[in-house]
Amino acid sequence: MNTVKCPECDAEITLEANTEVGEILVCPDCGVDLEITALEPASVELAPMEQEDWGE
């Protein structure tokens, strides 16, 4: 089982066995969205914020 540290709050997060690169997960401690960037070794980055188009 892979674990990573949240770059925002330093919480330890356990990745599921079927996790894939590019997947978005939510930190259970601070609630920030994280993107999985690698599996061997496991690493995450803050997920890019989606730009709202406000219906334009």
PDB file of N, H, CA, C and O in Angstrom:
ATOM      1  N   MET A   1       0.840  -1.195   0.000  1.00  0.00           N
ATOM      2  CA  MET A   1       0.000   0.000   0.000  1.00  0.00           C
ATOM      3  C   MET A   1       0.878   1.250   0.000  1.00  0.00           C
ATOM      4  O   MET A   1       1.767   1.392   0.840  1.00  0.00           O
ATOM      5  N   ASN A   2       0.626   2.141  -0.935  1.00  0.00           N
ATOM      6  H   ASN A   2      -0.096   2.026  -1.617  1.00  0.00           H
ATOM      7  CA  ASN A   2       1.386   3.382  -1.017  1.00  0.00           C
ATOM      8  C   ASN A   2       0.762   4.449  -0.127  1.00  0.00           C
ATOM      9  O   ASN A   2      -0.460   4.539  -0.003  1.00  0.00           O
ATOM     10  N   THR A   3       1.607   5.239   0.479  1.00  0.00           N
ATOM     11  H   THR A   3       2.599   5.166   0.378  1.00  0.00           H
ATOM     12  CA  THR A   3       1.134   6.396   1.239  1.00  0.00           C
ATOM     13  C   THR A   3       1.869   7.634   0.737  1.00  0.00           C
ATOM     14  O   THR A   3       3.011   7.559   0.285  1.00  0.00           O
ATOM     15  N   VAL A   4       1.193   8.764   0.826  1.00  0.00           N
ATOM     16  H   VAL A   4       0.265   8.825   1.194  1.00  0.00           H
ATOM     17  CA  VAL A   4       1.776  10.048   0.433  1.00  0.00           C
ATOM     18  C   VAL A   4       1.454  11.064   1.521  1.00  0.00           C
ATOM     19  O   VAL A   4       0.560  10.853   2.341  1.00  0.00           O
ATOM     20  N   LYS A   5       2.191  12.162   1.517  1.00  0.00           N
ATOM     21  H   LYS A   5       2.917  12.333   0.851  1.00  0.00           H
ATOM     22  CA  LYS A   5       1.906  13.254   2.456  1.00  0.00           C
ATOM     23  C   LYS A   5       1.227  14.382   1.698  1.00  0.00           C
ATOM     24  O   LYS A   5       1.643  14.743   0.597  1.00  0.00           O
ATOM     25  N   CYS A   6       0.189  14.930   2.289  1.00  0.00           N
ATOM     26  H   CYS A   6      -0.150  14.636   3.183  1.00  0.00           H
ATOM     27  CA  CYS A   6      -0.513  16.070   1.702  1.00  0.00           C
ATOM     28  C   CYS A   6       0.440  17.263   1.689  1.00  0.00           C
ATOM     29  O   CYS A   6       1.008  17.606   2.726  1.00  0.00           O
ATOM     30  N   PRO A   7       0.625  17.905   0.519  1.00  0.00           N
ATOM     31  CA  PRO A   7       1.519  19.072   0.459  1.00  0.00           C
ATOM     32  C   PRO A   7       0.959  20.291   1.183  1.00  0.00           C
ATOM     33  O   PRO A   7       1.693  21.241   1.456  1.00  0.00           O
ATOM     34  N   GLU A   8      -0.327  20.273   1.493  1.00  0.00           N
ATOM     35  H   GLU A   8      -0.923  19.502   1.271  1.00  0.00           H
ATOM     36  CA  GLU A   8      -0.967  21.413   2.156  1.00  0.00           C
ATOM     37  C   GLU A   8      -0.880  21.311   3.676  1.00  0.00           C
ATOM     38  O   GLU A   8      -0.506  22.276   4.341  1.00  0.00           O
ATOM     39  N   CYS A   9      -1.228  20.136   4.236  1.00  0.00           N
ATOM     40  H   CYS A   9      -1.532  19.351   3.696  1.00  0.00           H
ATOM     41  CA  CYS A   9      -1.294  20.018   5.701  1.00  0.00           C
ATOM     42  C   CYS A   9      -0.386  18.930   6.266  1.00  0.00           C
ATOM     43  O   CYS A   9      -0.337  18.741   7.482  1.00  0.00           O
ATOM     44  N   ASP A  10       0.335  18.212   5.403  1.00  0.00           N
ATOM     45  H   ASP A  10       0.296  18.365   4.416  1.00  0.00           H
ATOM     46  CA  ASP A  10       1.298  17.185   5.818  1.00  0.00           C
ATOM     47  C   ASP A  10       0.641  15.927   6.384  1.00  0.00           C
ATOM     48  O   ASP A  10       1.312  15.126   7.035  1.00  0.00           O
ATOM     49  N   ALA A  11      -0.662  15.739   6.145  1.00  0.00           N
ATOM     50  H   ALA A  11      -1.206  16.389   5.616  1.00  0.00           H
ATOM     51  CA  ALA A  11      -1.339  14.522   6.602  1.00  0.00           C
ATOM     52  C   ALA A  11      -0.884  13.342   5.757  1.00  0.00           C
ATOM     53  O   ALA A  11      -0.575  13.502   4.576  1.00  0.00           O
ATOM     54  N   GLU A  12      -0.843  12.176   6.349  1.00  0.00           N
ATOM     55  H   GLU A  12      -1.093  12.046   7.308  1.00  0.00           H
ATOM     56  CA  GLU A  12      -0.489  10.973   5.609  1.00  0.00           C
ATOM     57  C   GLU A  12      -1.754  10.381   4.998  1.00  0.00           C
ATOM     58  O   GLU A  12      -2.752  10.181   5.690  1.00  0.00           O
ATOM     59  N   ILE A  13      -1.703  10.103   3.697  1.00  0.00           N
ATOM     60  H   ILE A  13      -0.892  10.266   3.135  1.00  0.00           H
ATOM     61  CA  ILE A  13      -2.851   9.590   2.968  1.00  0.00           C
ATOM     62  C   ILE A  13      -2.469   8.243   2.367  1.00  0.00           C
ATOM     63  O   ILE A  13      -1.428   8.120   1.721  1.00  0.00           O
ATOM     64  N   THR A  14      -3.309   7.234   2.580  1.00  0.00           N
ATOM     65  H   THR A  14      -4.154   7.334   3.105  1.00  0.00           H
ATOM     66  CA  THR A  14      -3.082   5.909   2.002  1.00  0.00           C
ATOM     67  C   THR A  14      -3.807   5.829   0.668  1.00  0.00           C
ATOM     68  O   THR A  14      -5.003   6.107   0.577  1.00  0.00           O
ATOM     69  N   LEU A  15      -3.063   5.444  -0.367  1.00  0.00           N
ATOM     70  H   LEU A  15      -2.092   5.218  -0.293  1.00  0.00           H
ATOM     71  CA  LEU A  15      -3.654   5.308  -1.691  1.00  0.00           C
ATOM     72  C   LEU A  15      -4.243   3.915  -1.856  1.00  0.00           C
ATOM     73  O   LEU A  15      -3.677   2.932  -1.377  1.00  0.00           O
ATOM     74  N   GLU A  16      -5.380   3.837  -2.533  1.00  0.00           N
ATOM     75  H   GLU A  16      -5.840   4.635  -2.922  1.00  0.00           H
ATOM     76  CA  GLU A  16      -6.010   2.554  -2.822  1.00  0.00           C
ATOM     77  C   GLU A  16      -5.138   1.768  -3.806  1.00  0.00           C
ATOM     78  O   GLU A  16      -4.335   2.351  -4.535  1.00  0.00           O
ATOM     79  N   ALA A  17      -5.302   0.459  -3.820  1.00  0.00           N
ATOM     80  H   ALA A  17      -5.954  -0.014  -3.228  1.00  0.00           H
ATOM     81  CA  ALA A  17      -4.497  -0.405  -4.683  1.00  0.00           C
ATOM     82  C   ALA A  17      -4.724  -0.123  -6.165  1.00  0.00           C
ATOM     83  O   ALA A  17      -3.807  -0.285  -6.970  1.00  0.00           O
ATOM     84  N   ASN A  18      -5.942   0.300  -6.538  1.00  0.00           N
ATOM     85  H   ASN A  18      -6.687   0.431  -5.884  1.00  0.00           H
ATOM     86  CA  ASN A  18      -6.249   0.519  -7.955  1.00  0.00           C
ATOM     87  C   ASN A  18      -6.110   1.982  -8.372  1.00  0.00           C
ATOM     88  O   ASN A  18      -6.689   2.392  -9.379  1.00  0.00           O
ATOM     89  N   THR A  19      -5.356   2.768  -7.616  1.00  0.00           N
ATOM     90  H   THR A  19      -4.886   2.435  -6.798  1.00  0.00           H
ATOM     91  CA  THR A  19      -5.157   4.186  -7.915  1.00  0.00           C
ATOM     92  C   THR A  19      -4.339   4.347  -9.189  1.00  0.00           C
ATOM     93  O   THR A  19      -3.417   3.573  -9.446  1.00  0.00           O
ATOM     94  N   GLU A  20      -4.685   5.362  -9.990  1.00  0.00           N
ATOM     95  H   GLU A  20      -5.434   5.990  -9.781  1.00  0.00           H
ATOM     96  CA  GLU A  20      -3.969   5.621 -11.235  1.00  0.00           C
ATOM     97  C   GLU A  20      -3.435   7.052 -11.269  1.00  0.00           C
ATOM     98  O   GLU A  20      -3.981   7.947 -10.624  1.00  0.00           O
ATOM     99  N   VAL A  21      -2.361   7.252 -12.030  1.00  0.00           N
ATOM    100  H   VAL A  21      -1.917   6.525 -12.554  1.00  0.00           H
ATOM    101  CA  VAL A  21      -1.792   8.588 -12.222  1.00  0.00           C
ATOM    102  C   VAL A  21      -2.844   9.469 -12.886  1.00  0.00           C
ATOM    103  O   VAL A  21      -3.527   9.038 -13.815  1.00  0.00           O
ATOM    104  N   GLY A  22      -2.968  10.698 -12.406  1.00  0.00           N
ATOM    105  H   GLY A  22      -2.413  11.048 -11.652  1.00  0.00           H
ATOM    106  CA  GLY A  22      -3.934  11.643 -12.951  1.00  0.00           C
ATOM    107  C   GLY A  22      -5.233  11.675 -12.166  1.00  0.00           C
ATOM    108  O   GLY A  22      -6.061  12.565 -12.362  1.00  0.00           O
ATOM    109  N   GLU A  23      -5.413  10.710 -11.280  1.00  0.00           N
ATOM    110  H   GLU A  23      -4.741   9.987 -11.121  1.00  0.00           H
ATOM    111  CA  GLU A  23      -6.632  10.664 -10.471  1.00  0.00           C
ATOM    112  C   GLU A  23      -6.625  11.804  -9.453  1.00  0.00           C
ATOM    113  O   GLU A  23      -5.566  12.225  -8.987  1.00  0.00           O
ATOM    114  N   ILE A  24      -7.800  12.291  -9.118  1.00  0.00           N
ATOM    115  H   ILE A  24      -8.660  11.949  -9.496  1.00  0.00           H
ATOM    116  CA  ILE A  24      -7.938  13.349  -8.113  1.00  0.00           C
ATOM    117  C   ILE A  24      -8.466  12.716  -6.830  1.00  0.00           C
ATOM    118  O   ILE A  24      -9.421  11.940  -6.860  1.00  0.00           O
ATOM    119  N   LEU A  25      -7.846  13.050  -5.717  1.00  0.00           N
ATOM    120  H   LEU A  25      -7.071  13.680  -5.693  1.00  0.00           H
ATOM    121  CA  LEU A  25      -8.349  12.602  -4.423  1.00  0.00           C
ATOM    122  C   LEU A  25      -8.431  13.796  -3.504  1.00  0.00           C
ATOM    123  O   LEU A  25      -7.845  14.845  -3.772  1.00  0.00           O
ATOM    124  N   VAL A  26      -9.164  13.630  -2.415  1.00  0.00           N
ATOM    125  H   VAL A  26      -9.640  12.778  -2.198  1.00  0.00           H
ATOM    126  CA  VAL A  26      -9.366  14.720  -1.462  1.00  0.00           C
ATOM    127  C   VAL A  26      -8.660  14.354  -0.163  1.00  0.00           C
ATOM    128  O   VAL A  26      -8.828  13.249   0.352  1.00  0.00           O
ATOM    129  N   CYS A  27      -7.872  15.284   0.364  1.00  0.00           N
ATOM    130  H   CYS A  27      -7.736  16.182  -0.054  1.00  0.00           H
ATOM    131  CA  CYS A  27      -7.203  15.050   1.641  1.00  0.00           C
ATOM    132  C   CYS A  27      -8.267  14.930   2.734  1.00  0.00           C
ATOM    133  O   CYS A  27      -9.105  15.820   2.879  1.00  0.00           O
ATOM    134  N   PRO A  28      -8.241  13.834   3.506  1.00  0.00           N
ATOM    135  CA  PRO A  28      -9.244  13.661   4.555  1.00  0.00           C
ATOM    136  C   PRO A  28      -9.094  14.659   5.709  1.00  0.00           C
ATOM    137  O   PRO A  28     -10.041  14.871   6.466  1.00  0.00           O
ATOM    138  N   ASP A  29      -7.920  15.269   5.850  1.00  0.00           N
ATOM    139  H   ASP A  29      -7.151  15.098   5.235  1.00  0.00           H
ATOM    140  CA  ASP A  29      -7.702  16.209   6.949  1.00  0.00           C
ATOM    141  C   ASP A  29      -8.090  17.646   6.585  1.00  0.00           C
ATOM    142  O   ASP A  29      -8.853  18.289   7.306  1.00  0.00           O
ATOM    143  N   CYS A  30      -7.555  18.150   5.450  1.00  0.00           N
ATOM    144  H   CYS A  30      -6.936  17.628   4.864  1.00  0.00           H
ATOM    145  CA  CYS A  30      -7.796  19.564   5.133  1.00  0.00           C
ATOM    146  C   CYS A  30      -8.772  19.765   3.985  1.00  0.00           C
ATOM    147  O   CYS A  30      -9.216  20.889   3.754  1.00  0.00           O
ATOM    148  N   GLY A  31      -9.122  18.699   3.252  1.00  0.00           N
ATOM    149  H   GLY A  31      -8.761  17.785   3.439  1.00  0.00           H
ATOM    150  CA  GLY A  31     -10.136  18.792   2.206  1.00  0.00           C
ATOM    151  C   GLY A  31      -9.653  19.322   0.870  1.00  0.00           C
ATOM    152  O   GLY A  31     -10.464  19.529  -0.032  1.00  0.00           O
ATOM    153  N   VAL A  32      -8.350  19.548   0.716  1.00  0.00           N
ATOM    154  H   VAL A  32      -7.691  19.380   1.449  1.00  0.00           H
ATOM    155  CA  VAL A  32      -7.823  20.068  -0.547  1.00  0.00           C
ATOM    156  C   VAL A  32      -7.833  18.948  -1.602  1.00  0.00           C
ATOM    157  O   VAL A  32      -7.660  17.775  -1.272  1.00  0.00           O
ATOM    158  N   ASP A  33      -8.038  19.325  -2.875  1.00  0.00           N
ATOM    159  H   ASP A  33      -8.178  20.278  -3.143  1.00  0.00           H
ATOM    160  CA  ASP A  33      -7.984  18.358  -3.979  1.00  0.00           C
ATOM    161  C   ASP A  33      -6.534  18.114  -4.363  1.00  0.00           C
ATOM    162  O   ASP A  33      -5.758  19.054  -4.532  1.00  0.00           O
ATOM    163  N   LEU A  34      -6.177  16.846  -4.499  1.00  0.00           N
ATOM    164  H   LEU A  34      -6.808  16.083  -4.362  1.00  0.00           H
ATOM    165  CA  LEU A  34      -4.813  16.459  -4.858  1.00  0.00           C
ATOM    166  C   LEU A  34      -4.837  15.609  -6.114  1.00  0.00           C
ATOM    167  O   LEU A  34      -5.741  14.796  -6.303  1.00  0.00           O
ATOM    168  N   GLU A  35      -3.845  15.796  -6.973  1.00  0.00           N
ATOM    169  H   GLU A  35      -3.110  16.456  -6.820  1.00  0.00           H
ATOM    170  CA  GLU A  35      -3.716  14.986  -8.183  1.00  0.00           C
ATOM    171  C   GLU A  35      -2.540  14.039  -8.008  1.00  0.00           C
ATOM    172  O   GLU A  35      -1.450  14.454  -7.617  1.00  0.00           O
ATOM    173  N   ILE A  36      -2.768  12.763  -8.300  1.00  0.00           N
ATOM    174  H   ILE A  36      -3.653  12.425  -8.618  1.00  0.00           H
ATOM    175  CA  ILE A  36      -1.699  11.773  -8.220  1.00  0.00           C
ATOM    176  C   ILE A  36      -0.800  11.959  -9.434  1.00  0.00           C
ATOM    177  O   ILE A  36      -1.261  11.877 -10.572  1.00  0.00           O
ATOM    178  N   THR A  37       0.487  12.211  -9.189  1.00  0.00           N
ATOM    179  H   THR A  37       0.862  12.277  -8.265  1.00  0.00           H
ATOM    180  CA  THR A  37       1.424  12.487 -10.277  1.00  0.00           C
ATOM    181  C   THR A  37       2.359  11.318 -10.561  1.00  0.00           C
ATOM    182  O   THR A  37       2.974  11.274 -11.626  1.00  0.00           O
ATOM    183  N   ALA A  38       2.479  10.370  -9.631  1.00  0.00           N
ATOM    184  H   ALA A  38       1.978  10.406  -8.766  1.00  0.00           H
ATOM    185  CA  ALA A  38       3.334   9.197  -9.835  1.00  0.00           C
ATOM    186  C   ALA A  38       2.925   8.117  -8.845  1.00  0.00           C
ATOM    187  O   ALA A  38       2.345   8.402  -7.798  1.00  0.00           O
ATOM    188  N   LEU A  39       3.238   6.868  -9.193  1.00  0.00           N
ATOM    189  H   LEU A  39       3.710   6.636 -10.044  1.00  0.00           H
ATOM    190  CA  LEU A  39       2.914   5.752  -8.305  1.00  0.00           C
ATOM    191  C   LEU A  39       4.151   5.068  -7.737  1.00  0.00           C
ATOM    192  O   LEU A  39       4.084   4.501  -6.646  1.00  0.00           O
ATOM    193  N   GLU A  40       5.274   5.104  -8.442  1.00  0.00           N
ATOM    194  H   GLU A  40       5.329   5.564  -9.328  1.00  0.00           H
ATOM    195  CA  GLU A  40       6.498   4.451  -7.969  1.00  0.00           C
ATOM    196  C   GLU A  40       7.658   5.417  -8.012  1.00  0.00           C
ATOM    197  O   GLU A  40       8.277   5.523  -9.071  1.00  0.00           O
ATOM    198  N   PRO A  41       8.008   6.125  -6.970  1.00  0.00           N
ATOM    199  CA  PRO A  41       7.280   6.182  -5.697  1.00  0.00           C
ATOM    200  C   PRO A  41       6.039   7.066  -5.831  1.00  0.00           C
ATOM    201  O   PRO A  41       5.953   7.910  -6.723  1.00  0.00           O
ATOM    202  N   ALA A  42       5.107   6.861  -4.950  1.00  0.00           N
ATOM    203  H   ALA A  42       5.177   6.175  -4.225  1.00  0.00           H
ATOM    204  CA  ALA A  42       3.850   7.604  -4.969  1.00  0.00           C
ATOM    205  C   ALA A  42       4.099   9.081  -4.656  1.00  0.00           C
ATOM    206  O   ALA A  42       4.852   9.413  -3.740  1.00  0.00           O
ATOM    207  N   SER A  43       3.454   9.961  -5.429  1.00  0.00           N
ATOM    208  H   SER A  43       2.842   9.691  -6.172  1.00  0.00           H
ATOM    209  CA  SER A  43       3.543  11.395  -5.135  1.00  0.00           C
ATOM    210  C   SER A  43       2.271  12.085  -5.609  1.00  0.00           C
ATOM    211  O   SER A  43       1.603  11.640  -6.542  1.00  0.00           O
ATOM    212  N   VAL A  44       1.958  13.188  -4.934  1.00  0.00           N
ATOM    213  H   VAL A  44       2.500  13.550  -4.175  1.00  0.00           H
ATOM    214  CA  VAL A  44       0.779  13.983  -5.271  1.00  0.00           C
ATOM    215  C   VAL A  44       1.151  15.452  -5.313  1.00  0.00           C
ATOM    216  O   VAL A  44       2.132  15.877  -4.702  1.00  0.00           O
ATOM    217  N   GLU A  45       0.354  16.225  -6.044  1.00  0.00           N
ATOM    218  H   GLU A  45      -0.443  15.879  -6.541  1.00  0.00           H
ATOM    219  CA  GLU A  45       0.488  17.683  -6.083  1.00  0.00           C
ATOM    220  C   GLU A  45      -0.891  18.274  -5.889  1.00  0.00           C
ATOM    221  O   GLU A  45      -1.899  17.592  -6.068  1.00  0.00           O
ATOM    222  N   LEU A  46      -0.934  19.541  -5.524  1.00  0.00           N
ATOM    223  H   LEU A  46      -0.115  20.096  -5.379  1.00  0.00           H
ATOM    224  CA  LEU A  46      -2.219  20.224  -5.459  1.00  0.00           C
ATOM    225  C   LEU A  46      -2.852  20.176  -6.842  1.00  0.00           C
ATOM    226  O   LEU A  46      -2.201  20.503  -7.835  1.00  0.00           O
ATOM    227  N   ALA A  47      -4.099  19.776  -6.913  1.00  0.00           N
ATOM    228  H   ALA A  47      -4.627  19.510  -6.106  1.00  0.00           H
ATOM    229  CA  ALA A  47      -4.792  19.684  -8.203  1.00  0.00           C
ATOM    230  C   ALA A  47      -5.009  21.081  -8.758  1.00  0.00           C
ATOM    231  O   ALA A  47      -5.294  22.014  -8.006  1.00  0.00           O
ATOM    232  N   PRO A  48      -4.876  21.232 -10.077  1.00  0.00           N
ATOM    233  CA  PRO A  48      -5.142  22.560 -10.661  1.00  0.00           C
ATOM    234  C   PRO A  48      -6.598  22.947 -10.449  1.00  0.00           C
ATOM    235  O   PRO A  48      -7.497  22.118 -10.592  1.00  0.00           O
ATOM    236  N   MET A  49      -6.822  24.192 -10.111  1.00  0.00           N
ATOM    237  H   MET A  49      -6.092  24.865  -9.995  1.00  0.00           H
ATOM    238  CA  MET A  49      -8.180  24.671  -9.900  1.00  0.00           C
ATOM    239  C   MET A  49      -8.870  24.771 -11.247  1.00  0.00           C
ATOM    240  O   MET A  49      -8.287  25.265 -12.212  1.00  0.00           O
ATOM    241  N   GLU A  50     -10.116  24.303 -11.318  1.00  0.00           N
ATOM    242  H   GLU A  50     -10.590  23.901 -10.534  1.00  0.00           H
ATOM    243  CA  GLU A  50     -10.861  24.417 -12.550  1.00  0.00           C
ATOM    244  C   GLU A  50     -11.379  25.838 -12.682  1.00  0.00           C
ATOM    245  O   GLU A  50     -11.913  26.417 -11.737  1.00  0.00           O
ATOM    246  N   GLN A  51     -11.208  26.379 -13.871  1.00  0.00           N
ATOM    247  H   GLN A  51     -10.774  25.908 -14.639  1.00  0.00           H
ATOM    248  CA  GLN A  51     -11.666  27.738 -14.116  1.00  0.00           C
ATOM    249  C   GLN A  51     -13.178  27.723 -14.372  1.00  0.00           C
ATOM    250  O   GLN A  51     -13.674  26.950 -15.192  1.00  0.00           O
ATOM    251  N   GLU A  52     -13.883  28.575 -13.669  1.00  0.00           N
ATOM    252  H   GLU A  52     -13.480  29.204 -13.003  1.00  0.00           H
ATOM    253  CA  GLU A  52     -15.318  28.692 -13.877  1.00  0.00           C
ATOM    254  C   GLU A  52     -15.565  29.572 -15.099  1.00  0.00           C
ATOM    255  O   GLU A  52     -14.947  30.627 -15.241  1.00  0.00           O
ATOM    256  N   ASP A  53     -16.464  29.143 -15.976  1.00  0.00           N
ATOM    257  H   ASP A  53     -16.966  28.286 -15.860  1.00  0.00           H
ATOM    258  CA  ASP A  53     -16.759  29.989 -17.138  1.00  0.00           C
ATOM    259  C   ASP A  53     -18.017  30.818 -16.933  1.00  0.00           C
ATOM    260  O   ASP A  53     -18.343  31.673 -17.757  1.00  0.00           O
ATOM    261  N   TRP A  54     -18.728  30.565 -15.832  1.00  0.00           N
ATOM    262  H   TRP A  54     -18.463  29.871 -15.163  1.00  0.00           H
ATOM    263  CA  TRP A  54     -19.913  31.331 -15.475  1.00  0.00           C
ATOM    264  C   TRP A  54     -20.897  31.448 -16.630  1.00  0.00           C
ATOM    265  O   TRP A  54     -21.597  32.453 -16.760  1.00  0.00           O
ATOM    266  N   GLY A  55     -20.948  30.419 -17.467  1.00  0.00           N
ATOM    267  H   GLY A  55     -20.379  29.603 -17.361  1.00  0.00           H
ATOM    268  CA  GLY A  55     -21.932  30.391 -18.552  1.00  0.00           C
ATOM    269  C   GLY A  55     -21.594  31.289 -19.726  1.00  0.00           C
ATOM    270  O   GLY A  55     -22.460  31.564 -20.557  1.00  0.00           O
ATOM    271  N   GLU A  56     -20.355  31.752 -19.814  1.00  0.00           N
ATOM    272  H   GLU A  56     -19.651  31.528 -19.140  1.00  0.00           H
ATOM    273  CA  GLU A  56     -19.981  32.640 -20.920  1.00  0.00           C
ATOM    274  C   GLU A  56     -19.742  31.850 -22.186  1.00  0.00           C
ATOM    275  O   GLU A  56     -19.419  32.429 -23.224  1.00  0.00           O
TER     276      GLU A  56
END
